[in-house]
Amino acid sequence: MKITPLGIWGAYPKANGATSAFLVEEEGFRCLVDCGSGVLSALQTRIALHDLDALVITHYHPDHIADVGVLQHGVMIETLLDKRSQPLQVYAHADDEDQFSNLQYGKYMSATAVSPQQTQTIGPWNVDFCKTDHPVHCLALKFTDKHDASVVFTADTAWTSDLFPFINGSELLVSEASTYQSMIDQIPGHLSGRQAGQLAHETDVEHLLLTHLPQYGNVDDLVTEAKDVFSGEVTLADPAKTYRIGKG
């Protein structure tokens, strides 16, 4: 399984960057996780737009869905140009009915509701969902391939032990780290670098990949915070790199 960061910033993108998004690939299937501001441009540096098979949305805050509208336009144009013949499959929760209904876009984008109660097959993976602690309904994601290799995306969340059983057994934890431990009380619904490290420690993952980064301070300090409590590998998500787990 290949995991490529496309957008690593929380709230808004830094210059020439993008907010939340990852590209997950295996067996020729390509799935976008979230579609924040600047993501559509970043995506096309990695794959052709008509090669995108699916989109999974964790929640409906703008830094996670800002580019969905232009993605719909892109899919429509590529379909009209005969570059793609199938609608883009989109998976998201229907807790917000208006936002969910907006994902359905004629014959070009087809939306499927997901929930923590049901595993969803998406391409070569089984994808599970877990509610996080965030001001709006938000779902963490767990992609598991046929070799039982798995990656968990925390999406946006405050500290919660409810995520422990969901994460356990995964090789890679892609965790938000929206601020520094000294400021965590000012940023409700999110994790510090230290808390992300503690989450990795409690669930015994091999690699912690930090994302949803703050635009202020020295983001390398997030790694230092995480390493204070987690002995495994800790890395800042880097859009110039691709991370691999399992055999796919």
N, C-alpha and C positions, 0 to 999 in steps of 0.2 A: 504494500500500500504506500502510495506517495502522497505527502501532505505539503502543500506549498502555500505559504502566507501570501495573500494579495493585499490585505489591508490590516495594519497592526495598531492603529491609533483609536483611542476612545473619544467619543463626543464629536470631534471634528478632525479632518486630516491636516497634518503638517504639509508644508509646501512640497509638491510633487509626490505626495503620499495618498493613502486611502484609509478609511475606517474599516470596520470589521469585515473580513472575508478570508476564507481558505478554500483552496482547490484540492479536492480529494480524488485520487485516480487509482484505478486498479482494473486489470483485464480490459483496457481500452475504454472503460466507462469513466465519465468525468462529471463530478458533482461539486457544485459551489455551495459552500456553507456561509450563509448571510451575503448581503449585497449592499454594503454601505457606500458612503460618498467616495467617488473616485474609483470604485471597484471595476466598473465595466471597462474602463481604459486599461487598468492593470491586468485584467483577465486576458485581454487580447494580445498582451505581450507573451502569454504562455500558450494559449490555444486559439484556434479560430472560433469565432462565436457560434458557428453552426455545428461545432463539435461538442458543445455543452449539452449534457444529457439531463441533468436534474439540478434543482436548487432546493436547499433546505433552509428554512428561516427559523431562528431561535425565538425572536420576539420582534415587536413592531416599533421599537425606538428608531429614530431617523438614522443614527449612525450604523444601523444594521440593515436598513431597507431603502436608503436614500436613492440608490441606483436601480431599484426594481422597475420603475416606470420607463427609464431609458433602455433597460434590458428588454422589456416588452416590445418597445419600438424596434430594437435591433433584431429580435426574433421574428417579428412581423416582416421586416424588410428582407431578411435573409430567406424567409419562406417564399415571399413574392418573387425573389430572384432565383428560386428553385435550388437554393443551397441547403435547405433542410426540408424534410417532408413530414416530420412528426412534431407535435406540440412539445414545448418544454414542460417537463413534469416538475411541479412545485409542491413541496411538503411543508406545512406549517400548522400551528394550532388554530382552532376556530373559536377560542375564548373571546376574541374580539371579532364579532361577526362582520362588521363593516370592513375592517382591514383584510380579513380573510377573503371576503367576496371580491375585493379589488385585485386579488391575485389572478383570478380567472380572467383571461384576456382573449375573448373570441375563440377562434380555432388555433391560436398561437401559443397559449399557455394554459395548462390544465392544473387545477389546484386540488390537493388531497389533504384532508384534515388528519392530524396525528395527535397522539396523547400518550401519557405515561403508562396507560393501561394496555398498550398494544405495540408489539414489535412490527416495524415496517420493513419490508424488503425493498431496497433501493439498489438497483444494479446488482453488483456481486456481494453486497453487504446486508446483514441484518442490522437495522438501526433502532436503538432504544432511546427512550426519552425520560427525563427526570425533572420535575419542577424545581426551580431554583428560588432563592430568596432575593427578590428584586421588586421594585415598586409596581411593575406591570408583570403580567403572566409571561414567564420566560422558561424555556426548556433547555437543559443541558442535553448533549447528544453523545451517543456511544456507537461508533461504527465497528462492527466485528466482521472479519472476512471468513472464508471457508476454512482457513487454517487456524481459526480462533485467535488471531492477532487482533487487537483492538486499540482504538484511540478514543479518548473522551475530550469533548469540548465543553468547558464549564458554561460557556456563554456568560451572561452578566449575572453576578450573584454576590451577596454578602456571605460571610462565614456561616456555614451550616453543616452539621454532621450528617444531615440527611443524604449528602452526596457520597459518603464513605462507601456504602455497599454498591453504589452505582459505578464508582471508579475502580474498585478493587479488581485486580486481575489484568488491568490494562498496561500496555507497554509505555504508552505516551499519554501524558496529560497536558492538554493545551488549555492553560488557565488564564483568565483575565488577571491583570495586576494593574488596577486603575490608578493607584496612588501609593504613597510611602506610608510606612507604619505610623510615623509621627502625625500624619494627617488623616488617618482612617476615619476618625470620628466626624470629619467634615464631608465625607464622601459616602453617604448611605447607599446600601445596595450593591457594594463593590468590595473587592479584596485588595489588600496591600501585597507587596512582594513577599513579605514574611508570612502572611496568611496563605498565600498560594503555596509557599514552601511547606507549611504545616499540613496543608491538604495533601500534597504529594507524599509527605512523610507518613501520614496516617493511613494512606492507601497503598503504600509500597510499590509505587510505579518506578519505572526505570529512568524515565526522562521527563523533565518538566519544561515545557515551552511556554514562555510568558508572552502575552499579547494584550490588546486593549490598553495600550500604554498611555501614560500622561504626557502632555506636551511640555511640562515644566520639570525642573530638577534634572538630575543626572540619572537616566534610566538604568545605567549599570548598577546603581545602588539597589535596584529591585532584585537583581541577581544576588548581590551580597546578602540582602535580607533573607532571601529564600534559602541560600546556602547555610545560613546560621542554624536552620532547623531541618534541612533535608540534605542527606549525604549523596544522593544520586546526581545525575547530570542536570544542570540548569542552564537554559539558553534563552536569550531574547529572540523572539520570532523575527526572522530576517527575510524580506520579500525577494532577496537575491538568491535564496537557498531553497532546496527541497529536502524534506526529512522523510526517511523511509522506515517502515516497520514491517515485520513479518516477511513473507516470501514473495508477495505480489509486487 
